């Protein structure tokens, strides 16, 4: 599993001139990961390129989470 700290360190390491402290990197990571949740709460689908589409499917019950994997992910798994 890739934890939150891995994203924070990757962000700091990738942009050392722009992101100088861990607190800023953590804030950016928190904002980034809150976007899909807010989209789902608003009834929007969330597409993650290369991974798939996540959506709330109310036809299967109240707030049933539905996931459709991307073709690239399926190919990767089948290797």
mmCIF file of the C-alpha atoms, coordinates in Angstrom:
data_MODEL
# 
_entry.id   MODEL 
# 
loop_
_atom_site.group_PDB 
_atom_site.id 
_atom_site.type_symbol 
_atom_site.label_atom_id 
_atom_site.label_alt_id 
_atom_site.label_comp_id 
_atom_site.label_asym_id 
_atom_site.label_entity_id 
_atom_site.label_seq_id 
_atom_site.pdbx_PDB_ins_code 
_atom_site.Cartn_x 
_atom_site.Cartn_y 
_atom_site.Cartn_z 
_atom_site.occupancy 
_atom_site.B_iso_or_equiv 
_atom_site.pdbx_formal_charge 
_atom_site.auth_seq_id 
_atom_site.auth_comp_id 
_atom_site.auth_asym_id 
_atom_site.auth_atom_id 
_atom_site.pdbx_PDB_model_num 
ATOM 1  C CA . UNK A 1 1  ? 0.000   0.000   0.000   1.00 0.00 ? 1  UNK A CA 1 
ATOM 2  C CA . UNK A 1 2  ? 1.193   3.497   -0.766  1.00 0.00 ? 2  UNK A CA 1 
ATOM 3  C CA . UNK A 1 3  ? 0.542   5.644   2.296   1.00 0.00 ? 3  UNK A CA 1 
ATOM 4  C CA . UNK A 1 4  ? 0.060   9.377   2.592   1.00 0.00 ? 4  UNK A CA 1 
ATOM 5  C CA . UNK A 1 5  ? 3.674   9.934   3.655   1.00 0.00 ? 5  UNK A CA 1 
ATOM 6  C CA . UNK A 1 6  ? 4.942   8.476   0.369   1.00 0.00 ? 6  UNK A CA 1 
ATOM 7  C CA . UNK A 1 7  ? 2.969   11.092  -1.560  1.00 0.00 ? 7  UNK A CA 1 
ATOM 8  C CA . UNK A 1 8  ? 4.216   13.866  0.717   1.00 0.00 ? 8  UNK A CA 1 
ATOM 9  C CA . UNK A 1 9  ? 7.852   12.836  0.284   1.00 0.00 ? 9  UNK A CA 1 
ATOM 10 C CA . UNK A 1 10 ? 7.457   12.404  -3.481  1.00 0.00 ? 10 UNK A CA 1 
ATOM 11 C CA . UNK A 1 11 ? 5.972   15.891  -3.775  1.00 0.00 ? 11 UNK A CA 1 
ATOM 12 C CA . UNK A 1 12 ? 8.754   17.463  -1.726  1.00 0.00 ? 12 UNK A CA 1 
ATOM 13 C CA . UNK A 1 13 ? 11.442  15.551  -3.617  1.00 0.00 ? 13 UNK A CA 1 
ATOM 14 C CA . UNK A 1 14 ? 9.973   16.437  -7.024  1.00 0.00 ? 14 UNK A CA 1 
ATOM 15 C CA . UNK A 1 15 ? 9.645   20.171  -6.323  1.00 0.00 ? 15 UNK A CA 1 
ATOM 16 C CA . UNK A 1 16 ? 12.298  21.063  -3.731  1.00 0.00 ? 16 UNK A CA 1 
ATOM 17 C CA . UNK A 1 17 ? 12.491  24.706  -4.878  1.00 0.00 ? 17 UNK A CA 1 
ATOM 18 C CA . UNK A 1 18 ? 8.733   25.224  -4.540  1.00 0.00 ? 18 UNK A CA 1 
ATOM 19 C CA . UNK A 1 19 ? 7.762   23.019  -1.590  1.00 0.00 ? 19 UNK A CA 1 
ATOM 20 C CA . UNK A 1 20 ? 10.216  23.590  1.194   1.00 0.00 ? 20 UNK A CA 1 
ATOM 21 C CA . UNK A 1 21 ? 8.376   22.153  4.188   1.00 0.00 ? 21 UNK A CA 1 
ATOM 22 C CA . UNK A 1 22 ? 6.422   19.026  4.983   1.00 0.00 ? 22 UNK A CA 1 
ATOM 23 C CA . UNK A 1 23 ? 3.344   20.951  6.161   1.00 0.00 ? 23 UNK A CA 1 
ATOM 24 C CA . UNK A 1 24 ? 2.812   22.531  2.730   1.00 0.00 ? 24 UNK A CA 1 
ATOM 25 C CA . UNK A 1 25 ? 3.321   19.194  0.974   1.00 0.00 ? 25 UNK A CA 1 
ATOM 26 C CA . UNK A 1 26 ? 0.807   17.565  3.316   1.00 0.00 ? 26 UNK A CA 1 
ATOM 27 C CA . UNK A 1 27 ? -1.737  20.316  2.672   1.00 0.00 ? 27 UNK A CA 1 
ATOM 28 C CA . UNK A 1 28 ? -1.385  19.845  -1.094  1.00 0.00 ? 28 UNK A CA 1 
ATOM 29 C CA . UNK A 1 29 ? -1.792  16.071  -0.774  1.00 0.00 ? 29 UNK A CA 1 
ATOM 30 C CA . UNK A 1 30 ? -4.902  16.520  1.403   1.00 0.00 ? 30 UNK A CA 1 
ATOM 31 C CA . UNK A 1 31 ? -6.440  18.913  -1.136  1.00 0.00 ? 31 UNK A CA 1 
ATOM 32 C CA . UNK A 1 32 ? -5.602  16.613  -4.038  1.00 0.00 ? 32 UNK A CA 1 
ATOM 33 C CA . UNK A 1 33 ? -7.257  13.581  -2.432  1.00 0.00 ? 33 UNK A CA 1 
ATOM 34 C CA . UNK A 1 34 ? -10.309 15.536  -1.249  1.00 0.00 ? 34 UNK A CA 1 
ATOM 35 C CA . UNK A 1 35 ? -11.274 16.397  -4.844  1.00 0.00 ? 35 UNK A CA 1 
ATOM 36 C CA . UNK A 1 36 ? -12.545 12.908  -5.828  1.00 0.00 ? 36 UNK A CA 1 
ATOM 37 C CA . UNK A 1 37 ? -14.496 12.588  -2.579  1.00 0.00 ? 37 UNK A CA 1 
ATOM 38 C CA . UNK A 1 38 ? -16.221 15.923  -3.125  1.00 0.00 ? 38 UNK A CA 1 
ATOM 39 C CA . UNK A 1 39 ? -17.011 14.911  -6.719  1.00 0.00 ? 39 UNK A CA 1 
ATOM 40 C CA . UNK A 1 40 ? -18.639 11.671  -5.542  1.00 0.00 ? 40 UNK A CA 1 
ATOM 41 C CA . UNK A 1 41 ? -20.605 13.575  -2.889  1.00 0.00 ? 41 UNK A CA 1 
ATOM 42 C CA . UNK A 1 42 ? -21.874 15.862  -5.680  1.00 0.00 ? 42 UNK A CA 1 
ATOM 43 C CA . UNK A 1 43 ? -22.988 12.892  -7.769  1.00 0.00 ? 43 UNK A CA 1 
ATOM 44 C CA . UNK A 1 44 ? -20.149 13.137  -10.288 1.00 0.00 ? 44 UNK A CA 1 
ATOM 45 C CA . UNK A 1 45 ? -18.081 10.230  -11.577 1.00 0.00 ? 45 UNK A CA 1 
ATOM 46 C CA . UNK A 1 46 ? -14.373 10.141  -10.806 1.00 0.00 ? 46 UNK A CA 1 
ATOM 47 C CA . UNK A 1 47 ? -12.086 9.012   -13.613 1.00 0.00 ? 47 UNK A CA 1 
ATOM 48 C CA . UNK A 1 48 ? -8.514  8.146   -12.688 1.00 0.00 ? 48 UNK A CA 1 
ATOM 49 C CA . UNK A 1 49 ? -6.545  7.756   -15.929 1.00 0.00 ? 49 UNK A CA 1 
ATOM 50 C CA . UNK A 1 50 ? -5.139  4.260   -16.302 1.00 0.00 ? 50 UNK A CA 1 
ATOM 51 C CA . UNK A 1 51 ? -7.012  3.062   -13.204 1.00 0.00 ? 51 UNK A CA 1 
ATOM 52 C CA . UNK A 1 52 ? -10.725 3.388   -13.961 1.00 0.00 ? 52 UNK A CA 1 
ATOM 53 C CA . UNK A 1 53 ? -13.971 5.129   -13.089 1.00 0.00 ? 53 UNK A CA 1 
ATOM 54 C CA . UNK A 1 54 ? -15.545 5.308   -9.628  1.00 0.00 ? 54 UNK A CA 1 
ATOM 55 C CA . UNK A 1 55 ? -19.155 6.382   -9.190  1.00 0.00 ? 55 UNK A CA 1 
ATOM 56 C CA . UNK A 1 56 ? -22.133 6.148   -6.889  1.00 0.00 ? 56 UNK A CA 1 
ATOM 57 C CA . UNK A 1 57 ? -24.696 3.788   -8.404  1.00 0.00 ? 57 UNK A CA 1 
ATOM 58 C CA . UNK A 1 58 ? -28.054 4.437   -6.755  1.00 0.00 ? 58 UNK A CA 1 
ATOM 59 C CA . UNK A 1 59 ? -29.742 1.743   -8.871  1.00 0.00 ? 59 UNK A CA 1 
ATOM 60 C CA . UNK A 1 60 ? -27.972 -0.879  -6.718  1.00 0.00 ? 60 UNK A CA 1 
ATOM 61 C CA . UNK A 1 61 ? -29.028 0.689   -3.442  1.00 0.00 ? 61 UNK A CA 1 
ATOM 62 C CA . UNK A 1 62 ? -28.451 3.871   -1.509  1.00 0.00 ? 62 UNK A CA 1 
ATOM 63 C CA . UNK A 1 63 ? -24.949 5.158   -2.174  1.00 0.00 ? 63 UNK A CA 1 
ATOM 64 C CA . UNK A 1 64 ? -23.550 1.931   -3.619  1.00 0.00 ? 64 UNK A CA 1 
ATOM 65 C CA . UNK A 1 65 ? -19.991 2.523   -4.808  1.00 0.00 ? 65 UNK A CA 1 
ATOM 66 C CA . UNK A 1 66 ? -19.316 1.217   -8.309  1.00 0.00 ? 66 UNK A CA 1 
ATOM 67 C CA . UNK A 1 67 ? -15.910 0.756   -9.960  1.00 0.00 ? 67 UNK A CA 1 
ATOM 68 C CA . UNK A 1 68 ? -15.126 0.109   -13.615 1.00 0.00 ? 68 UNK A CA 1 
ATOM 69 C CA . UNK A 1 69 ? -11.444 -0.665  -14.218 1.00 0.00 ? 69 UNK A CA 1 
ATOM 70 C CA . UNK A 1 70 ? -9.628  0.926   -17.152 1.00 0.00 ? 70 UNK A CA 1 
ATOM 71 C CA . UNK A 1 71 ? -8.472  -1.266  -20.006 1.00 0.00 ? 71 UNK A CA 1 
ATOM 72 C CA . UNK A 1 72 ? -4.832  -0.427  -19.242 1.00 0.00 ? 72 UNK A CA 1 
ATOM 73 C CA . UNK A 1 73 ? -5.232  -1.697  -15.682 1.00 0.00 ? 73 UNK A CA 1 
ATOM 74 C CA . UNK A 1 74 ? -6.854  -4.916  -16.843 1.00 0.00 ? 74 UNK A CA 1 
ATOM 75 C CA . UNK A 1 75 ? -3.978  -5.497  -19.303 1.00 0.00 ? 75 UNK A CA 1 
ATOM 76 C CA . UNK A 1 76 ? -1.450  -4.856  -16.530 1.00 0.00 ? 76 UNK A CA 1 
ATOM 77 C CA . UNK A 1 77 ? -3.130  -7.349  -14.202 1.00 0.00 ? 77 UNK A CA 1 
ATOM 78 C CA . UNK A 1 78 ? -3.325  -10.038 -16.895 1.00 0.00 ? 78 UNK A CA 1 
ATOM 79 C CA . UNK A 1 79 ? 0.427   -9.965  -17.597 1.00 0.00 ? 79 UNK A CA 1 
# 
